[in-house]
Amino acid sequence: MGEMEQLRKEAESLKDQINAARKAVQDTTLQEAAAGVAVVGRVQMKTRKTLRGHLAKIYAMHWATDSKLCVSASQDGKLIVWDSVTTNKVNAIPLKSSWVMTCAYAPSGNLVACGGLDNMCSIYNLKGKDGNVKVMRELAAHTGYLSCCRFISDTEIITSSGDCTCILWDIETGTQKTVYAGHQGDCMSLAVSPDFNFFISGACDFTSKLWDIREGTCRQTFPGHESDVNAIGFFPNGNAVITGSDDTTCKLFDLRADQELITYQDSSVMCGVTSLAPSLSGRLILAGYDDFNVNIWDALKAERVGVLAGHDNRVSCIGVSADGMACCTGSWDSFLKIWN
Amino acid sequence: MSSATQEEDELPSNHTGPKGVINDWRRFKLDSVDQTVPQKKRELLRQMSNPREDDKDRSNRKMSAQEYELIQNEDERGLKRYRKQCMQEMHERLSFGPKFECVHELESGEAFLEVIEKEHRLTLVVVHIYQNTVKSCEQLNSCLDCLAMEYPTVKFCRIDAVATGAAERFSSEVVPALLVYKAGELLGNFLAVSKHFSEEFFATDVEAFLNEYGLLPEKEFAACADDEDDAGDVE
């Protein structure tokens, strides 16, 4: 038997052992555990505000931690910071590249970042001395597109890239602090744990990985999806991870049990999940699909309890505010809407 | 648009998220008037846009090295044209479908089921369950008559609670009831919907209500405002 063949067999056998170990500790299913929980009932949300100003499809949006401001990135090559209460544009930042895939608001509210096909993460200072918003840093080192970025603080940011790696950057010096390598496919999304010690990444190798930010190591890997993992989010208590994939399903993985607890799927759903956001309590999961539809799932019972923006599919990205009071959707027709 | 064969009611894959951006960029490059993209590379873009089923090796990398080389500073005018084109296309795609002129009266529970299940999957179906003796039902019926003319792509229907065969479910407390369906799925369910309105209400009130839930199509394509190059301004 050739060496490659032997190694392959060994890898397979190890995978089987992991699966067996996971099964061995599984003493119940989420369905059973949640059987006594009351149903949520139909969720129908109303548009409270419409944010107008972009000129093309909204690619990404992110709420600030004050749950009032949010930033959106659009195909029109602009980053706009909105006051969601008054619907005013606080800042309109022109970008060098229109092909922006992600944007992020720093927890402090001082910085925003974005990136895309330019392979770079550009950091903008919103609180510059003379009131103008300027590029503060351009973090360039990735050899692939920048699919997602999230701030840890005003001095650190994590990015995920189409080059299969994630990087922790020192914003002051513009250098890489840590490179998280291990995925076998483009990294599509990342989310930081509520305690800022870990982050998770979803990739086109059908898996998601939990990384220790400081150590730089991959702590856990969650296989199970049958296609690319496009979207990922932490369950609000930090103990579980929700993933959305091109295989049309979302899955809930528990970190301590190290395995999948439940899959959110429906035979009528025929396209991939590309964005997701849990509600503040975690009871609801808003999942955005590639056909611009948003399904609202009951996280415990794995049932669809509603749709967002039902009439025609427009939603290209979603985000739930930190205080859980509203969700924001960006659409292909250039508008953002605030719902609850 | 010259792109690969697309059925009228099927969206090509990957419209949202980072892959959506990649595909939009590819389409822009393929359709752009700028012919500086050499033939070989155009072929590459075409191939990447339509991955073959058997192409497993490349499946977990979404962009090829050659494609990265093609990314460069884009022609702004070409981009503006492309964005407008994208939105126009989406609007056209969504307004495709049968058109209706007035509110349809459903005679029975079976007719109700049929209209929900058999309509074109892009058509929104709004059903009003009414009772003849309830005043707000009468008001709602006239409102819907107006809306039916203003929204020809939406199929408005009404059915007498008794005709549904489930009259006990639709007592006077819950009518008028408005149910909204699309492609066989219940999108909106509003029992005693008149409690959301004041005693006298009109078509615009019902329209505003449905719009709040995102349940009505845009009436006309709101063309993008002419570009304001407002770099960093504050309102």
Interface residues (C-beta under 8 A of the other chain):
Chain A: R42 Q44 M45 K46 T47 L55 A56 K57 Y59 Q75 D76 G77 N88 K89 V90 N91 A92 I93 P94 K96 S98 W99 V100 M101 T102 G116 L117 D118 N119 G131 N132 V133 T143 G144 Y145 S147 C148 G162 C164 Q184 G185 D186 M188 S189 A203 C204 D205 D228 N230 A231 S268 C271 G272 T274 S275 G288 Y289 D290 D291 F292 V307 L308 A309 G310 H311 D312 N313 R314 V315 S316 C317 W332 D333 S334 K337 W339
Chain B: L11 S13 N14 H15 T16 G17 P18 K19 G20 V21 I22 D24 W25 S59 N60 R61 K62 M63 Y68 I71 N73 E74 L79 R83 C86 M87 M90 H91 L94 L122 L124 V180 K182 A183 G184 E185 L187 G188 N189 F190 N211 E212 Y213 G214 L215 L216 P217 E218 A222 C224 A225 D227 D229 D230 A231 G232 D233 V234 E235
